[in-house]
């Protein structure tokens, strides 16, 4: 059968995680309107007749400010280097930005060192007049010799079947590395932590989302019930107050929304407990980053 690894790369907030979820038909990667939501490599498996596509969602390539960001960028670079095929995502809503050009430089280096197919995916075509897409295709075609260029909308689902058809034709022959029921290699503990962090990203502003981390302290399955205890780490006392909210309102809302998503994804009832603690400077702390899975 046809099988291989496809890495999705691009600058932050171009829709990489939305694309992964759309191609899988299931939400395993968290999404928000804020850049740098994805912090680690996320694996998803797409099953097609005679083919298995192993997708790797990656953090956006950007100029790092903290040790955490450095690790995020390194994760994206390493995932692209191991890929059989690259999905390089940009937006249809405007010309190439400095971040896009940095990504293209990296793609040029990777494909020069070890040739492999590279697809340019022009995302969010549902937000622009179709006449604006052709000039973009021409501009990006001058920057790199693409194997395929696919305009699409990850959110609306436009042209995703075509993307998968093209992908299969460029994958090598081999044995499927995952069982036919496998969707991801992420554990339920990791998925739970990410769903909590997603709700926090959606409900907090400015620097607070980037100062947040979530650690699962306990995860017990009792039949069709999961008992989960988690700690939310922030870097300052003032941030703790904001995350808890007035009379605990924000933390309660985060817990409710995360629990509902967990119950849908895990197909079981969830009892979720959340605590908020201050861990100053954790984004620069090597030990903290290791403990938090970064």
C-alpha positions as CSV (number, residue, x, y, z in Angstrom):
1,X,0.0,0.0,0.0
2,X,0.9,3.6,-0.1
3,X,2.1,5.0,3.1
4,X,4.4,7.8,4.5
5,X,4.8,10.7,6.8
6,X,3.5,14.2,5.8
7,X,4.6,17.1,7.9
8,X,2.5,20.3,8.0
9,X,4.6,23.4,8.4
10,X,4.1,27.1,8.2
11,X,4.3,30.3,10.3
12,X,2.0,30.5,13.3
13,X,-1.8,30.8,12.9
14,X,-2.1,29.8,9.2
15,X,-4.4,26.9,10.0
16,X,-2.2,23.9,10.4
17,X,-4.1,22.3,13.3
18,X,-7.4,23.1,11.7
19,X,-6.2,21.2,8.6
20,X,-5.1,18.2,10.6
21,X,-8.5,18.0,12.4
22,X,-10.4,18.4,9.1
23,X,-8.4,15.7,7.3
24,X,-8.9,13.3,10.2
25,X,-12.6,14.1,10.7
26,X,-11.9,14.4,14.4
27,X,-10.5,17.0,16.7
28,X,-7.2,15.9,18.2
29,X,-5.3,19.2,17.9
30,X,-6.4,22.3,19.8
31,X,-7.1,25.5,18.0
32,X,-7.5,29.1,18.8
33,X,-7.3,32.5,17.1
34,X,-4.0,33.2,18.8
35,X,-0.6,32.3,17.3
36,X,1.6,29.7,18.8
37,X,-1.2,27.6,20.1
38,X,0.5,24.4,19.1
39,X,3.5,23.7,21.1
40,X,4.5,20.1,20.2
41,X,4.3,17.6,17.3
42,X,0.9,16.1,17.0
43,X,0.4,12.9,15.0
44,X,-2.7,11.9,13.2
45,X,-3.4,9.0,10.9
46,X,-5.6,9.3,7.8
47,X,-6.9,6.0,6.4
48,X,-7.7,5.8,2.7
49,X,-8.4,2.8,0.5
50,X,-4.9,1.3,-0.2
51,X,-3.2,4.1,1.7
52,X,-2.3,5.3,5.2
53,X,-1.1,8.9,5.6
54,X,0.7,9.8,8.8
55,X,0.2,13.5,9.4
56,X,2.4,15.6,11.7
57,X,1.1,18.9,12.8
58,X,3.8,21.2,14.1
59,X,4.3,24.5,16.0
60,X,4.6,27.6,13.8
61,X,8.1,28.5,12.7
62,X,8.8,31.9,14.3
63,X,11.6,33.9,15.9
64,X,11.8,32.4,19.5
65,X,11.7,34.6,22.6
66,X,11.9,31.9,25.3
67,X,13.4,28.5,25.7
68,X,9.9,27.1,25.2
69,X,9.7,28.8,21.8
70,X,13.1,27.5,20.8
71,X,12.0,24.0,21.5
72,X,8.8,24.6,19.6
73,X,10.7,25.7,16.5
74,X,13.2,22.8,16.8
75,X,10.2,20.4,16.9
76,X,8.9,21.8,13.7
77,X,12.3,21.7,12.0
78,X,12.9,18.1,13.1
79,X,9.4,17.0,12.0
80,X,10.0,18.5,8.5
81,X,13.3,16.7,8.1
82,X,11.8,13.3,8.8
83,X,8.9,13.8,6.3
84,X,8.3,11.9,3.1
85,X,6.2,14.9,1.9
86,X,5.8,18.4,3.1
87,X,2.6,20.4,3.3
88,X,3.7,24.1,3.4
89,X,0.8,26.3,4.5
90,X,0.2,30.0,3.7
91,X,-2.8,32.2,3.7
92,X,-4.9,33.4,0.7
93,X,-5.7,36.6,2.6
94,X,-2.5,38.4,1.6
95,X,1.0,38.2,0.1
96,X,3.9,36.4,1.7
97,X,4.9,37.8,5.0
98,X,8.4,37.7,6.6
99,X,7.3,34.6,8.5
100,X,6.2,32.8,5.3
101,X,9.6,33.6,3.7
102,X,11.4,32.2,6.7
103,X,9.4,29.0,6.3
104,X,10.2,28.9,2.6
105,X,13.9,29.3,3.3
106,X,13.7,26.3,5.6
107,X,11.8,24.2,3.0
108,X,14.4,25.1,0.4
109,X,17.2,23.9,2.7
110,X,15.4,20.6,3.6
111,X,14.5,19.7,0.0
112,X,18.0,20.5,-1.2
113,X,19.6,18.3,1.5
114,X,17.2,15.5,0.8
115,X,14.8,15.9,-2.2
116,X,11.1,15.2,-1.4
117,X,7.7,16.4,-2.7
118,X,6.6,19.8,-1.3
119,X,3.0,20.9,-1.6
120,X,2.1,24.6,-1.3
121,X,-1.3,24.8,0.5
122,X,-3.0,28.2,0.1
123,X,-5.4,28.2,3.0
124,X,-8.5,30.3,3.7
125,X,-9.6,30.7,0.1
126,X,-13.2,30.9,1.4
127,X,-12.3,34.4,2.8
128,X,-11.2,36.0,-0.4
129,X,-12.4,36.6,-4.0
130,X,-11.1,33.7,-6.1
131,X,-9.5,36.3,-8.5
132,X,-7.0,37.1,-5.7
133,X,-5.7,33.5,-5.6
134,X,-4.1,33.3,-9.1
135,X,-1.7,36.1,-8.4
136,X,-0.7,34.5,-5.2
137,X,0.0,31.2,-7.0
138,X,2.2,33.1,-9.4
139,X,4.1,34.8,-6.7
140,X,4.8,31.7,-4.7
141,X,5.7,29.8,-7.8
142,X,8.6,32.2,-8.3
143,X,9.9,31.5,-4.8
144,X,10.0,27.7,-4.9
145,X,9.6,24.8,-7.4
146,X,6.5,23.2,-5.9
147,X,5.4,19.6,-6.5
148,X,1.8,20.7,-6.3
149,X,-0.1,23.9,-5.4
150,X,-3.5,23.3,-3.7
151,X,-5.8,26.2,-2.8
152,X,-8.1,25.1,0.0
153,X,-10.1,26.0,3.1
154,X,-9.3,23.8,6.1
155,X,-12.2,25.3,8.0
156,X,-14.8,25.0,5.2
157,X,-13.5,21.8,3.9
158,X,-12.9,23.1,0.4
159,X,-10.6,20.9,-1.8
160,X,-9.5,18.5,1.0
161,X,-10.4,15.4,-0.9
162,X,-8.3,16.6,-3.8
163,X,-5.4,17.2,-1.5
164,X,-5.6,13.7,-0.1
165,X,-5.8,12.2,-3.6
166,X,-2.7,14.0,-4.7
167,X,-0.9,13.1,-1.5
168,X,-1.4,9.4,-2.0
169,X,0.1,9.5,-5.5
170,X,3.4,10.8,-4.1
171,X,3.7,8.5,-1.1
172,X,6.2,5.6,-1.2
173,X,5.1,1.9,-1.1
174,X,5.3,0.2,2.3
175,X,3.5,-1.5,5.1
176,X,1.1,0.5,7.2
177,X,2.7,1.5,10.5
178,X,-0.6,1.8,12.4
179,X,-3.7,-0.3,12.9
180,X,-6.7,0.6,10.9
181,X,-8.5,2.0,14.0
182,X,-5.6,4.3,15.1
183,X,-6.4,8.0,14.9
184,X,-3.4,9.4,16.9
185,X,-0.5,8.3,19.1
186,X,-1.4,10.9,21.8
187,X,-2.5,9.5,25.1
188,X,-5.7,10.5,26.8
189,X,-3.6,12.3,29.5
190,X,-2.0,14.5,26.8
191,X,-5.3,15.1,25.0
192,X,-6.9,16.1,28.4
193,X,-4.1,18.6,29.1
194,X,-4.4,20.1,25.7
195,X,-8.1,20.5,25.8
196,X,-7.8,22.4,29.1
197,X,-5.1,24.6,27.6
198,X,-7.3,25.3,24.6
199,X,-10.1,26.6,26.7
200,X,-7.6,28.8,28.6
201,X,-6.3,30.2,25.3
202,X,-9.8,31.0,24.2
203,X,-10.7,32.8,27.4
204,X,-7.5,34.8,28.3
205,X,-5.8,37.6,26.5
206,X,-2.4,39.3,26.0
207,X,0.6,37.5,27.5
208,X,-1.4,35.2,29.8
209,X,-2.1,32.4,27.2
210,X,1.6,32.1,26.5
211,X,2.4,32.0,30.2
212,X,0.1,29.0,30.8
213,X,0.9,25.3,31.0
214,X,-1.2,22.3,32.1
215,X,0.0,19.2,33.8
216,X,-2.2,16.2,34.5
217,X,-1.6,15.1,38.1
218,X,-3.9,12.1,38.1
219,X,-5.9,10.2,35.5
220,X,-8.0,7.2,36.6
221,X,-10.4,5.2,34.6
222,X,-13.2,3.5,36.5
223,X,-15.3,1.8,33.9
224,X,-17.0,4.5,31.8
225,X,-15.8,7.2,34.2
226,X,-12.5,9.1,34.1
227,X,-11.4,11.0,37.2
228,X,-8.9,13.7,36.1
229,X,-6.9,16.1,38.3
230,X,-4.9,18.8,36.6
231,X,-2.7,21.8,37.6
232,X,-2.6,25.0,35.5
233,X,0.7,26.7,35.9
234,X,1.2,30.5,35.4
235,X,4.3,32.6,35.9
236,X,2.9,35.4,38.1
237,X,0.5,35.8,41.1
238,X,-1.5,38.4,39.1
239,X,-2.0,35.9,36.3
240,X,-3.3,33.3,38.8
241,X,-6.1,35.7,39.8
242,X,-7.1,36.3,36.2
243,X,-7.2,32.6,35.4
244,X,-9.3,31.8,38.5
245,X,-11.6,34.7,37.8
246,X,-14.1,36.5,40.0
247,X,-15.4,34.0,42.5
248,X,-13.8,31.3,40.4
249,X,-16.0,31.9,37.4
250,X,-13.4,31.7,34.7
251,X,-11.8,28.5,36.0
252,X,-15.2,26.9,36.4
253,X,-16.1,27.8,32.8
254,X,-12.8,26.4,31.5
255,X,-13.4,23.2,33.5
256,X,-16.9,22.8,32.1
257,X,-15.9,23.3,28.5
258,X,-12.9,21.1,28.7
259,X,-14.9,18.3,30.4
260,X,-17.5,18.4,27.7
261,X,-14.9,18.0,25.0
262,X,-13.2,15.2,26.9
263,X,-16.5,13.3,27.3
264,X,-17.2,13.6,23.6
265,X,-13.6,12.5,22.6
266,X,-13.1,9.8,25.2
267,X,-16.7,8.6,25.0
268,X,-17.1,8.4,28.8
269,X,-18.1,10.6,31.7
270,X,-15.4,12.8,33.1
271,X,-14.9,14.2,36.6
272,X,-12.4,17.0,36.3
273,X,-10.7,19.0,39.1
274,X,-8.5,22.0,38.4
275,X,-6.0,23.9,40.4
276,X,-3.9,27.0,39.6
277,X,-0.3,27.4,40.8
278,X,2.5,29.9,40.2
279,X,5.7,28.5,38.7
280,X,7.8,31.6,38.0
281,X,9.8,31.6,34.8
282,X,8.8,28.1,33.7
283,X,9.2,28.9,30.0
284,X,13.0,29.4,30.6
285,X,13.4,26.5,33.0
286,X,14.9,23.4,31.4
287,X,13.6,21.1,34.2
288,X,10.1,22.5,34.1
289,X,9.9,22.2,30.3
290,X,11.0,18.6,30.5
291,X,8.4,17.8,33.2
292,X,5.7,19.5,31.2
293,X,6.5,17.4,28.1
294,X,8.2,20.1,26.1
